[in-house]
């Protein structure tokens, strides 16, 4: 019997029997994650739906190396994060993980273009190359004509598209999004989500998206939830075909 394609590929993000506990009161302990397992593969979008307090933010923080697990391991590209120093973890976050939040968190004193250029400069990319990549990303996400505008001059949907461009500017392998359309009206949310998912497909990213929007979640490759601190699958995994062209080569495509 032939193995499914997803089993033959290496996950870009792996949470292996992860545990996370917090102190509660003087002697108590609150267990949020208890042996949570999750694998994300290139080019797939995974929706995380769970009630408040179930551990969604904790899971995202661990996946993004913002916290360390109390047990188990987080692996990025097959490399165990538990063996990394704080400086190495910061470098991984900067180069291999992109973050998108419900609120865009753009720097208000900088233009849309500058907001996308800055993380590249921090990584050490030259000004001209960073501006070229930022321009391509903004054009791909249909906000190129707003590149010189500051966040206050942009609509909510435009701000979030700029935030997505910033998140992927350094070419990460993993994209973590926490309610990326939660602050938008339904029509705008649908447009932003369509742009985000096509960007994931074109670039071969693995995206984990926490959302309360069941309609959008149903359009993703997989839906997972958290129950008693464990990850449960809701729906079959789809093995998406990742285009051979690179993200830059795919910018001519219409993101919908």
HELIX and SHEET records of a PDB file:
HELIX    1   1 UNK A    5  UNK A    8  1                                   4    
HELIX    2   2 UNK A   56  UNK A   63  1                                   8    
HELIX    3   3 UNK A   81  UNK A   83  5                                   3    
HELIX    4   4 UNK A   86  UNK A   96  1                                  11    
HELIX    5   5 UNK A  112  UNK A  123  1                                  12    
HELIX    6   6 UNK A  127  UNK A  140  1                                  14    
HELIX    7   7 UNK A  144  UNK A  146  5                                   3    
HELIX    8   8 UNK A  151  UNK A  153  5                                   3    
HELIX    9   9 UNK A  156  UNK A  168  1                                  13    
HELIX   10  10 UNK A  186  UNK A  203  1                                  18    
HELIX   11  11 UNK A  214  UNK A  217  1                                   4    
HELIX   12  12 UNK A  249  UNK A  252  5                                   4    
SHEET    1   A 4 UNK A  28  UNK A  40  0                                        
SHEET    2   A 4 UNK A  13  UNK A  24 -1                                        
SHEET    3   A 4 UNK A  71  UNK A  76 -1                                        
SHEET    4   A 4 UNK A  79  UNK A  80 -1                                        
SHEET    1   B 6 UNK A  97  UNK A 100  0                                        
SHEET    2   B 6 UNK A 174  UNK A 178  1                                        
SHEET    3   B 6 UNK A 206  UNK A 210  1                                        
SHEET    4   B 6 UNK A  45  UNK A  48  1                                        
SHEET    5   B 6 UNK A 222  UNK A 227  1                                        
SHEET    6   B 6 UNK A 230  UNK A 233 -1                                        
END                                                                             
